[in-house]
Amino acid sequence: MDLSPSQRRFLAFGVRSWVYSGDRPGTPVIAAFPPPVDDVPSWGRRIADTLDRGDELPRADLERALFATELAFASQHLRGGPARLGFPDRDAITLLRDLQLQVHHGLSASVHEAAWTPMRADETDAVWDRFDSRFAFRPSIYDIHWPGITEPTPSVTFDLSGLDDAPAWARTPETPPAAALSARIDALDAMALLAFTEIVPDGARMAVLDWQHRCHWFRPDLQAHRGGPWTQSVCPDGDYYIFLTEDLAAGTFGHPWERTLCVFGEPLMTTLVPLLTGWLPITRDHR
């Protein structure tokens, strides 16, 4: 059975989440799928690796993988939190239902590609290595080490500190500070998305890095088409948030301690920079 890249990534994360959950609910059922398996954890790790490689799964292993993913999704929700399968819940639910229709009912479900797809560990390491090499990344809370990267030419770095201060017209009992800040972050993300859709072709992706947290592949075209919450904002919130074209030629670098956003690369000089210039103060200009 043909699986989309998002379906493969979703099942791989689901199986790994189930294997490392500790209690592994449903183990006897998964082990009993014909042909039975003796070492279920080893089976799970092998199947997740097979999905990552893009190799075809036998029918029994596909059914086991789907069941393990269903269990991981349900058990994490029952514990009172979102299912940590690497995808936003809305995408996870759609992917899960499409797989159920295909595997259990033989129906041809619409192929759903997610706007935000979690990176594998090897992908994360590879992108971070390239980023470190290109930009000399130096994380630090001390200003002696700022701006945190070697800012390239061309680039413009904007001051984000003003986002925390609500304008006079917004200081009302009906507009809590947190709501006003959230609205300004949403506006910043909307401007970034408008620029990203201009410079990234439909079907192409960006790398989104989150310092010491899960990183993602991001499809600006799908985010613009579907809307909905962002898995990660361009505005840094306690960690370094980095958006990169795959060739690292353009992107943004959000510094959480300096409270700045570096916009770099020639394509963004004519798309994102003009949008932000009328709103945010410029800290450094390398045009």
C-alpha positions in Angstrom: 0.0 0.0 0.0 1.4 3.4 -1.0 1.8 5.8 1.9 2.4 9.5 1.6 5.5 11.0 3.2 3.3 12.6 6.0 1.6 9.2 6.6 5.0 7.5 6.9 6.4 10.1 9.3 3.2 10.0 11.3 3.2 6.2 11.7 6.9 6.2 12.5 6.4 8.7 15.3 3.3 6.9 16.5 5.1 3.5 16.7 8.1 5.0 18.5 5.8 6.9 20.9 4.0 3.7 21.7 7.3 1.7 22.1 8.8 4.2 24.5 5.6 4.8 26.5 6.6 2.4 29.2 3.3 0.5 29.7 2.8 -0.2 26.0 -1.0 -0.7 26.1 -2.3 -3.4 23.8 0.9 -5.3 23.6 -0.8 -8.8 23.6 -3.0 -7.8 20.7 -0.1 -6.3 18.6 2.0 -9.4 19.3 -0.8 -11.7 18.2 -1.3 -10.2 14.7 -0.5 -13.1 12.3 2.3 -13.8 12.0 2.9 -13.3 15.7 6.0 -11.5 17.0 7.9 -12.3 20.2 9.9 -9.1 20.9 7.4 -6.3 20.3 9.7 -3.4 21.3 12.3 -4.6 18.8 9.6 -5.0 16.2 8.5 -1.4 16.8 11.9 0.1 16.4 12.5 -2.0 13.2 9.2 -0.9 11.7 9.8 2.8 12.5 13.2 2.6 10.8 11.5 0.9 7.8 9.0 3.7 7.5 11.7 6.3 7.7 13.6 4.6 4.9 10.5 4.6 2.7 10.5 0.8 2.3 7.2 -1.0 1.9 5.6 -2.7 4.9 4.0 -6.1 4.9 0.2 -5.9 5.5 0.5 -7.4 9.0 3.2 -4.9 10.0 1.2 -2.0 8.6 -1.9 -3.0 10.7 0.3 -3.4 13.8 1.9 0.0 13.2 -1.5 1.7 12.8 -2.9 0.0 15.9 0.2 1.1 17.9 -0.3 4.6 16.6 -4.0 4.6 17.6 -3.1 3.5 21.1 -0.4 6.1 21.4 -2.8 8.8 20.2 -5.6 7.7 22.5 -3.6 7.0 25.6 -1.9 10.4 25.6 -5.2 12.2 25.2 -6.6 10.2 28.1 -3.7 11.4 30.2 -5.0 14.9 29.8 -2.7 16.3 27.1 -2.3 16.5 23.4 -1.0 13.5 21.6 2.8 13.9 21.2 3.1 12.4 17.8 5.1 15.3 16.3 2.1 16.7 14.4 -0.5 19.3 15.4 -3.6 17.6 16.6 -5.7 18.7 13.6 -3.2 17.1 11.2 -2.8 14.0 13.4 -6.5 13.4 13.4 -6.8 13.8 9.6 -3.8 11.5 9.0 -5.1 8.9 11.4 -8.6 8.8 9.8 -7.1 8.6 6.3 -5.0 5.7 7.3 -7.9 3.9 9.0 -9.9 4.3 5.8 -7.1 2.9 3.6 -6.0 0.0 5.9 -9.2 -1.2 7.4 -11.8 -0.4 4.7 -9.7 -0.4 1.5 -10.9 3.0 0.6 -8.8 5.5 -1.3 -8.6 8.4 1.1 -7.5 11.8 0.1 -3.7 12.2 0.6 -3.2 14.7 3.4 0.1 16.5 3.6 0.8 18.4 6.8 2.0 22.0 6.9 4.2 21.1 9.9 6.1 17.8 9.7 8.5 16.7 12.5 12.1 16.1 11.5 13.8 12.9 12.3 16.7 13.0 14.6 19.2 12.6 11.8 17.5 15.4 9.8 17.6 17.7 12.8 21.3 17.1 13.3 22.1 17.6 9.6 20.3 20.9 9.4 21.8 22.2 12.7 25.3 21.2 11.5 24.8 23.2 8.3 23.3 26.1 10.1 26.2 26.2 12.7 28.8 26.0 9.9 27.2 28.7 7.8 26.2 31.2 10.6 28.6 30.4 13.5 25.7 29.9 15.9 26.6 30.8 19.5 23.7 30.5 22.0 24.2 32.6 25.1 22.2 34.7 27.6 25.1 37.2 27.8 25.2 40.2 25.5 28.9 39.8 25.0 28.1 36.9 22.7 25.2 38.5 20.9 23.8 38.7 18.2 24.1 34.9 18.4 25.1 34.4 14.7 27.3 36.0 12.2 24.6 38.1 10.5 25.1 37.8 6.7 24.9 40.4 4.0 22.2 41.3 3.2 20.3 41.2 6.4 18.2 43.5 8.6 17.7 42.9 12.4 14.6 44.2 14.0 13.9 45.1 17.6 11.1 43.0 19.1 11.1 44.4 22.6 8.3 46.7 21.7 6.0 43.8 21.2 5.7 43.4 24.9 4.4 46.9 25.4 0.8 47.4 24.5 0.0 50.7 22.8 -2.1 53.2 24.7 -5.2 52.5 22.8 -4.9 48.8 23.7 -4.6 49.4 27.5 -8.2 48.7 28.5 -9.7 46.2 30.9 -11.3 44.4 28.0 -7.8 43.8 26.4 -5.5 41.9 28.7 -1.8 42.3 28.1 -1.4 38.7 27.1 -4.2 39.0 24.5 -2.6 42.1 23.0 0.8 40.4 22.8 -0.7 37.4 21.2 -2.3 39.6 18.5 1.0 41.3 17.7 2.7 37.9 17.4 0.0 36.7 15.1 0.5 39.8 13.0 4.2 39.2 12.8 3.6 35.6 11.7 1.1 36.7 9.1 3.7 39.1 7.6 6.3 36.4 7.6 3.9 33.9 6.0 3.1 36.4 3.2 6.8 36.7 2.5 7.6 33.0 2.8 4.8 32.2 0.2 6.5 34.7 -2.1 9.9 33.1 -1.9 9.2 29.4 -1.4 7.5 27.6 -4.4 4.3 25.7 -3.8 5.2 22.2 -2.7 8.6 23.2 -1.3 9.4 23.4 2.4 11.4 25.3 4.9 13.4 24.0 7.9 12.2 25.3 11.2 14.7 25.0 14.1 13.8 25.3 17.8 16.9 25.3 20.1 16.9 22.0 22.1 13.4 21.1 21.1 11.7 19.3 18.3 12.3 20.8 14.8 10.0 20.7 11.8 9.7 20.9 8.1 7.3 23.7 7.2 5.2 24.1 4.1 4.2 27.8 3.8 1.8 27.1 0.9 -0.2 24.7 3.1 -0.2 27.0 6.1 -1.5 29.8 3.9 -4.2 27.6 2.4 -5.5 26.0 5.6 -4.8 28.6 8.2 -4.9 27.5 11.8 -2.3 27.9 14.6 1.4 27.8 14.0 3.4 25.0 15.6 6.2 27.5 16.1 6.2 31.3 15.7 8.9 33.4 14.0 8.8 35.4 17.3 11.2 33.8 19.8 9.6 32.8 23.1 12.3 31.7 25.5 14.3 29.8 22.8 16.0 30.5 19.5 13.4 30.2 16.6 14.9 29.9 13.2 13.2 29.6 9.8 15.4 28.6 6.8 15.0 27.9 3.1 16.4 24.5 2.4 19.5 26.0 0.8 20.0 28.3 3.8 20.0 31.3 1.4 17.2 33.1 3.3 15.3 33.0 6.5 14.8 34.5 10.0 16.7 34.1 13.2 14.8 35.0 16.4 17.0 35.8 19.4 15.0 35.3 22.7 17.4 37.2 25.0 18.3 40.1 22.7 14.6 40.2 21.7 15.5 40.6 18.0 14.6 39.1 14.7 17.3 38.9 12.0 15.8 38.7 8.5 18.4 37.6 6.0 18.8 36.7 2.3 18.1 38.8 -0.8 14.6 37.4 -1.4 13.4 38.6 2.0 14.9 42.1 1.5 12.1 42.9 -0.9 9.3 40.9 0.7 9.5 40.7 4.5 11.8 43.6 5.3 9.5 46.3 3.8 6.5 44.9 5.8 8.4 45.1 9.1 10.2 48.4 8.5 7.1 50.5 9.0 6.3 48.7 12.3 9.5 47.6 14.1 12.6 49.6 14.9 15.8 48.4 13.1 18.7 47.3 15.4 21.2 46.5 12.7 21.2 46.9 8.9 23.6 44.9 6.7 22.1 45.8 3.3 
